């Protein structure tokens, strides 16, 4: 994939994506615990 962004923008984008991924995993984990309790 050819990047049209500058290196600085690429770094910022990587940080944003990582933050979003961490948030998503936390939400997924909470949801998983919730469904696990419901199914017990």
PQR file with spaces between the fields and no chain letter, atoms N, CA, C, O and H, PARSE charges and radii, in Angstrom:
ATOM       1  N    UNK     1       0.846   -1.199    0.000 -0.4000 1.5000
ATOM       2  CA   UNK     1       0.000    0.000    0.000 -0.0000 2.0000
ATOM       3  C    UNK     1       0.882    1.250    0.000  0.5500 1.7000
ATOM       4  O    UNK     1       1.765    1.399    0.845 -0.5500 1.4000
ATOM       5  N    UNK     2       0.636    2.129   -0.942 -0.4000 1.5000
ATOM       6  CA   UNK     2       1.419    3.355   -1.038 -0.0000 2.0000
ATOM       7  C    UNK     2       0.835    4.396   -0.089  0.5500 1.7000
ATOM       8  O    UNK     2      -0.356    4.702   -0.148 -0.5500 1.4000
ATOM       9  H    UNK     2      -0.082    2.009   -1.628  0.4000 1.0000
ATOM      10  N    UNK     3       1.678    4.934    0.783 -0.4000 1.5000
ATOM      11  CA   UNK     3       1.214    5.925    1.749 -0.0000 2.0000
ATOM      12  C    UNK     3       1.321    7.332    1.190  0.5500 1.7000
ATOM      13  O    UNK     3       2.374    7.748    0.707 -0.5500 1.4000
ATOM      14  H    UNK     3       2.645    4.686    0.831  0.4000 1.0000
ATOM      15  N    UNK     4       0.200    8.064    1.264 -0.4000 1.5000
ATOM      16  CA   UNK     4       0.206    9.450    0.796 -0.0000 2.0000
ATOM      17  C    UNK     4       0.428   10.394    1.975  0.5500 1.7000
ATOM      18  O    UNK     4       0.501   11.611    1.802 -0.5500 1.4000
ATOM      19  H    UNK     4      -0.656    7.726    1.656  0.4000 1.0000
ATOM      20  N    UNK     5       0.533    9.825    3.171 -0.4000 1.5000
ATOM      21  CA   UNK     5       0.714   10.634    4.368 -0.0000 2.0000
ATOM      22  C    UNK     5       2.188   10.866    4.639  0.5500 1.7000
ATOM      23  O    UNK     5       3.048   10.090    4.222 -0.5500 1.4000
ATOM      24  H    UNK     5       0.473    8.837    3.312  0.4000 1.0000
ATOM      25  N    UNK     6       2.462   11.959    5.349 -0.4000 1.5000
ATOM      26  CA   UNK     6       3.837   12.202    5.775 -0.0000 2.0000
ATOM      27  C    UNK     6       4.137   11.242    6.921  0.5500 1.7000
ATOM      28  O    UNK     6       3.226   10.619    7.467 -0.5500 1.4000
ATOM      29  H    UNK     6       1.763   12.590    5.687  0.4000 1.0000
ATOM      30  N    UNK     7       5.393   11.124    7.279 -0.4000 1.5000
ATOM      31  CA   UNK     7       5.769   10.209    8.353 -0.0000 2.0000
ATOM      32  C    UNK     7       5.093   10.596    9.662  0.5500 1.7000
ATOM      33  O    UNK     7       4.646    9.733   10.418 -0.5500 1.4000
ATOM      34  H    UNK     7       6.133   11.630    6.836  0.4000 1.0000
ATOM      35  N    UNK     8       5.020   11.895    9.925 -0.4000 1.5000
ATOM      36  CA   UNK     8       4.386   12.379   11.151 -0.0000 2.0000
ATOM      37  C    UNK     8       2.926   11.944   11.202  0.5500 1.7000
ATOM      38  O    UNK     8       2.453   11.449   12.225 -0.5500 1.4000
ATOM      39  H    UNK     8       5.383   12.596    9.311  0.4000 1.0000
ATOM      40  N    UNK     9       2.222   12.131   10.099 -0.4000 1.5000
ATOM      41  CA   UNK     9       0.813   11.746   10.032 -0.0000 2.0000
ATOM      42  C    UNK     9       0.662   10.243   10.218  0.5500 1.7000
ATOM      43  O    UNK     9      -0.280    9.778   10.859 -0.5500 1.4000
ATOM      44  H    UNK     9       2.606   12.533    9.268  0.4000 1.0000
ATOM      45  N    UNK    10       1.597    9.491    9.653 -0.4000 1.5000
ATOM      46  CA   UNK    10       1.554    8.037    9.759 -0.0000 2.0000
ATOM      47  C    UNK    10       1.689    7.607   11.217  0.5500 1.7000
ATOM      48  O    UNK    10       0.984    6.708   11.675 -0.5500 1.4000
ATOM      49  H    UNK    10       2.363    9.868    9.133  0.4000 1.0000
ATOM      50  N    UNK    11       2.600    8.257   11.942 -0.4000 1.5000
ATOM      51  CA   UNK    11       2.814    7.955   13.365 -0.0000 2.0000
ATOM      52  C    UNK    11       1.553    8.256   14.167  0.5500 1.7000
ATOM      53  O    UNK    11       1.125    7.450   14.993 -0.5500 1.4000
ATOM      54  H    UNK    11       3.172    8.988   11.571  0.4000 1.0000
ATOM      55  N    UNK    12       0.961    9.426   13.917 -0.4000 1.5000
ATOM      56  CA   UNK    12      -0.262    9.824   14.620 -0.0000 2.0000
ATOM      57  C    UNK    12      -1.370    8.811   14.329  0.5500 1.7000
ATOM      58  O    UNK    12      -2.098    8.397   15.231 -0.5500 1.4000
ATOM      59  H    UNK    12       1.309   10.081   13.247  0.4000 1.0000
ATOM      60  N    UNK    13      -1.489    8.419   13.065 -0.4000 1.5000
ATOM      61  CA   UNK    13      -2.513    7.461   12.670 -0.0000 2.0000
ATOM      62  C    UNK    13      -2.309    6.128   13.386  0.5500 1.7000
ATOM      63  O    UNK    13      -3.265    5.517   13.864 -0.5500 1.4000
ATOM      64  H    UNK    13      -0.898    8.755   12.331  0.4000 1.0000
ATOM      65  N    UNK    14      -1.041    5.680   13.456 -0.4000 1.5000
ATOM      66  CA   UNK    14      -0.736    4.418   14.143 -0.0000 2.0000
ATOM      67  C    UNK    14      -1.153    4.485   15.606  0.5500 1.7000
ATOM      68  O    UNK    14      -1.711    3.527   16.141 -0.5500 1.4000
ATOM      69  H    UNK    14      -0.265    6.176   13.068  0.4000 1.0000
ATOM      70  N    UNK    15      -0.878    5.631   16.261 -0.4000 1.5000
ATOM      71  CA   UNK    15      -1.230    5.792   17.674 -0.0000 2.0000
ATOM      72  C    UNK    15      -2.754    5.761   17.828  0.5500 1.7000
ATOM      73  O    UNK    15      -3.279    5.098   18.722 -0.5500 1.4000
ATOM      74  H    UNK    15      -0.424    6.409   15.826  0.4000 1.0000
ATOM      75  N    UNK    16      -3.451    6.474   16.961 -0.4000 1.5000
ATOM      76  CA   UNK    16      -4.914    6.497   17.027 -0.0000 2.0000
ATOM      77  C    UNK    16      -5.489    5.099   16.839  0.5500 1.7000
ATOM      78  O    UNK    16      -6.390    4.686   17.569 -0.5500 1.4000
ATOM      79  H    UNK    16      -3.024    7.012   16.234  0.4000 1.0000
ATOM      80  N    UNK    17      -4.966    4.377   15.859 -0.4000 1.5000
ATOM      81  CA   UNK    17      -5.459    3.029   15.578 -0.0000 2.0000
ATOM      82  C    UNK    17      -5.217    2.116   16.777  0.5500 1.7000
ATOM      83  O    UNK    17      -6.067    1.295   17.123 -0.5500 1.4000
ATOM      84  H    UNK    17      -4.234    4.712   15.266  0.4000 1.0000
ATOM      85  N    UNK    18      -4.049    2.266   17.410 -0.4000 1.5000
ATOM      86  CA   UNK    18      -3.715    1.432   18.553 -0.0000 2.0000
ATOM      87  C    UNK    18      -4.671    1.735   19.714  0.5500 1.7000
ATOM      88  O    UNK    18      -5.163    0.824   20.381 -0.5500 1.4000
ATOM      89  H    UNK    18      -3.359    2.933   17.129  0.4000 1.0000
ATOM      90  N    UNK    19      -4.927    3.041   19.945 -0.4000 1.5000
ATOM      91  CA   UNK    19      -5.852    3.424   21.008 -0.0000 2.0000
ATOM      92  C    UNK    19      -7.230    2.830   20.755  0.5500 1.7000
ATOM      93  O    UNK    19      -7.857    2.278   21.660 -0.5500 1.4000
ATOM      94  H    UNK    19      -4.528    3.780   19.403  0.4000 1.0000
ATOM      95  N    UNK    20      -7.694    2.949   19.518 -0.4000 1.5000
ATOM      96  CA   UNK    20      -9.017    2.426   19.167 -0.0000 2.0000
ATOM      97  C    UNK    20      -9.052    0.911   19.352  0.5500 1.7000
ATOM      98  O    UNK    20     -10.047    0.359   19.823 -0.5500 1.4000
ATOM      99  H    UNK    20      -7.185    3.398   18.783  0.4000 1.0000
ATOM     100  N    UNK    21      -7.965    0.245   18.978 -0.4000 1.5000
ATOM     101  CA   UNK    21      -7.903   -1.206   19.118 -0.0000 2.0000
ATOM     102  C    UNK    21      -7.978   -1.599   20.589  0.5500 1.7000
ATOM     103  O    UNK    21      -8.676   -2.547   20.948 -0.5500 1.4000
ATOM     104  H    UNK    21      -7.157    0.693   18.595  0.4000 1.0000
ATOM     105  N    UNK    22      -7.251   -0.863   21.447 -0.4000 1.5000
ATOM     106  CA   UNK    22      -7.273   -1.154   22.879 -0.0000 2.0000
ATOM     107  C    UNK    22      -8.681   -0.967   23.437  0.5500 1.7000
ATOM     108  O    UNK    22      -9.168   -1.797   24.204 -0.5500 1.4000
ATOM     109  H    UNK    22      -6.684   -0.093   21.155  0.4000 1.0000
ATOM     110  N    UNK    23      -9.327    0.126   23.047 -0.4000 1.5000
ATOM     111  CA   UNK    23     -10.703    0.392   23.487 -0.0000 2.0000
ATOM     112  C    UNK    23     -11.617   -0.738   23.052  0.5500 1.7000
ATOM     113  O    UNK    23     -12.426   -1.237   23.834 -0.5500 1.4000
ATOM     114  H    UNK    23      -8.931    0.800   22.423  0.4000 1.0000
ATOM     115  N    UNK    24     -11.478   -1.133   21.795 -0.4000 1.5000
ATOM     116  CA   UNK    24     -12.321   -2.186   21.228 -0.0000 2.0000
ATOM     117  C    UNK    24     -12.142   -3.490   21.988  0.5500 1.7000
ATOM     118  O    UNK    24     -13.117   -4.182   22.281 -0.5500 1.4000
ATOM     119  H    UNK    24     -10.821   -0.728   21.159  0.4000 1.0000
ATOM     120  N    UNK    25     -10.886   -3.827   22.309 -0.4000 1.5000
ATOM     121  CA   UNK    25     -10.605   -5.063   23.043 -0.0000 2.0000
ATOM     122  C    UNK    25     -11.207   -5.008   24.442  0.5500 1.7000
ATOM     123  O    UNK    25     -11.733   -6.006   24.933 -0.5500 1.4000
ATOM     124  H    UNK    25     -10.095   -3.265   22.071  0.4000 1.0000
ATOM     125  N    UNK    26     -11.132   -3.843   25.084 -0.4000 1.5000
ATOM     126  CA   UNK    26     -11.713   -3.694   26.416 -0.0000 2.0000
ATOM     127  C    UNK    26     -13.220   -3.904   26.376  0.5500 1.7000
ATOM     128  O    UNK    26     -13.785   -4.607   27.213 -0.5500 1.4000
ATOM     129  H    UNK    26     -10.704   -3.032   24.685  0.4000 1.0000
ATOM     130  N    UNK    27     -13.863   -3.284   25.392 -0.4000 1.5000
ATOM     131  CA   UNK    27     -15.315   -3.420   25.240 -0.0000 2.0000
ATOM     132  C    UNK    27     -15.676   -4.881   24.963  0.5500 1.7000
ATOM     133  O    UNK    27     -16.627   -5.417   25.533 -0.5500 1.4000
ATOM     134  H    UNK    27     -13.404   -2.712   24.712  0.4000 1.0000
ATOM     135  N    UNK    28     -14.905   -5.510   24.086 -0.4000 1.5000
ATOM     136  CA   UNK    28     -15.133   -6.903   23.736 -0.0000 2.0000
ATOM     137  C    UNK    28     -14.991   -7.785   24.973  0.5500 1.7000
ATOM     138  O    UNK    28     -15.790   -8.697   25.188 -0.5500 1.4000
ATOM     139  H    UNK    28     -14.133   -5.075   23.623  0.4000 1.0000
ATOM     140  N    UNK    29     -13.974   -7.509   25.781 -0.4000 1.5000
ATOM     141  CA   UNK    29     -13.711   -8.272   26.998 -0.0000 2.0000
ATOM     142  C    UNK    29     -14.867   -8.120   27.985  0.5500 1.7000
ATOM     143  O    UNK    29     -15.325   -9.102   28.568 -0.5500 1.4000
ATOM     144  H    UNK    29     -13.325   -6.768   25.606  0.4000 1.0000
ATOM     145  N    UNK    30     -15.337   -6.882   28.171 -0.4000 1.5000
ATOM     146  CA   UNK    30     -16.459   -6.620   29.068 -0.0000 2.0000
ATOM     147  C    UNK    30     -17.707   -7.351   28.573  0.5500 1.7000
ATOM     148  O    UNK    30     -18.430   -7.970   29.353 -0.5500 1.4000
ATOM     149  H    UNK    30     -14.964   -6.084   27.697  0.4000 1.0000
ATOM     150  N    UNK    31     -17.942   -7.268   27.284 -0.4000 1.5000
ATOM     151  CA   UNK    31     -19.114   -7.914   26.690 -0.0000 2.0000
ATOM     152  C    UNK    31     -19.033   -9.426   26.866  0.5500 1.7000
ATOM     153  O    UNK    31     -20.033  -10.080   27.159 -0.5500 1.4000
ATOM     154  H    UNK    31     -17.355   -6.764   26.650  0.4000 1.0000
ATOM     155  N    UNK    32     -17.841   -9.971   26.687 -0.4000 1.5000
ATOM     156  CA   UNK    32     -17.626  -11.406   26.837 -0.0000 2.0000
ATOM     157  C    UNK    32     -17.926  -11.846   28.270  0.5500 1.7000
ATOM     158  O    UNK    32     -18.569  -12.873   28.488 -0.5500 1.4000
ATOM     159  H    UNK    32     -17.028   -9.439   26.448  0.4000 1.0000
ATOM     160  N    UNK    33     -17.457  -11.064   29.245 -0.4000 1.5000
ATOM     161  CA   UNK    33     -17.715  -11.382   30.656 -0.0000 2.0000
ATOM     162  C    UNK    33     -19.216  -11.329   30.923  0.5500 1.7000
ATOM     163  O    UNK    33     -19.769  -12.192   31.606 -0.5500 1.4000
ATOM     164  H    UNK    33     -16.935  -10.229   29.068  0.4000 1.0000
ATOM     165  N    UNK    34     -19.863  -10.311   30.377 -0.4000 1.5000
ATOM     166  CA   UNK    34     -21.295  -10.132   30.575 -0.0000 2.0000
ATOM     167  C    UNK    34     -22.079  -11.325   30.025  0.5500 1.7000
ATOM     168  O    UNK    34     -22.961  -11.858   30.700 -0.5500 1.4000
ATOM     169  H    UNK    34     -19.414   -9.610   29.821  0.4000 1.0000
ATOM     170  N    UNK    35     -21.758  -11.738   28.811 -0.4000 1.5000
ATOM     171  CA   UNK    35     -22.472  -12.855   28.197 -0.0000 2.0000
ATOM     172  C    UNK    35     -22.160  -14.155   28.935  0.5500 1.7000
ATOM     173  O    UNK    35     -23.006  -15.044   29.029 -0.5500 1.4000
ATOM     174  H    UNK    35     -21.042  -11.306   28.263  0.4000 1.0000
ATOM     175  N    UNK    36     -20.934  -14.256   29.458 -0.4000 1.5000
ATOM     176  CA   UNK    36     -20.544  -15.459   30.195 -0.0000 2.0000
ATOM     177  C    UNK    36     -21.396  -15.576   31.454  0.5500 1.7000
ATOM     178  O    UNK    36     -21.858  -16.666   31.790 -0.5500 1.4000
ATOM     179  H    UNK    36     -20.247  -13.534   29.382  0.4000 1.0000
ATOM     180  N    UNK    37     -21.605  -14.468   32.146 -0.4000 1.5000
ATOM     181  CA   UNK    37     -22.428  -14.467   33.359 -0.0000 2.0000
ATOM     182  C    UNK    37     -23.875  -14.814   33.005  0.5500 1.7000
ATOM     183  O    UNK    37     -24.534  -15.573   33.716 -0.5500 1.4000
ATOM     184  H    UNK    37     -21.230  -13.582   31.872  0.4000 1.0000
ATOM     185  N    UNK    38     -24.356  -14.252   31.902 -0.4000 1.5000
ATOM     186  CA   UNK    38     -25.735  -14.499   31.471 -0.0000 2.0000
ATOM     187  C    UNK    38     -25.957  -15.976   31.157  0.5500 1.7000
ATOM     188  O    UNK    38     -27.017  -16.522   31.463 -0.5500 1.4000
ATOM     189  H    UNK    38     -23.821  -13.636   31.324  0.4000 1.0000
ATOM     190  N    UNK    39     -24.972  -16.622   30.551 -0.4000 1.5000
ATOM     191  CA   UNK    39     -25.131  -18.007   30.121 -0.0000 2.0000
ATOM     192  C    UNK    39     -24.925  -19.013   31.239  0.5500 1.7000
ATOM     193  O    UNK    39     -25.215  -20.198   31.074 -0.5500 1.4000
ATOM     194  H    UNK    39     -24.111  -16.178   30.302  0.4000 1.0000
ATOM     195  N    UNK    40     -24.426  -18.548   32.376 -0.4000 1.5000
ATOM     196  CA   UNK    40     -24.116  -19.466   33.462 -0.0000 2.0000
ATOM     197  C    UNK    40     -25.395  -20.034   34.078  0.5500 1.7000
ATOM     198  O    UNK    40     -25.328  -20.831   35.014 -0.5500 1.4000
ATOM     199  H    UNK    40     -24.190  -17.585   32.511  0.4000 1.0000
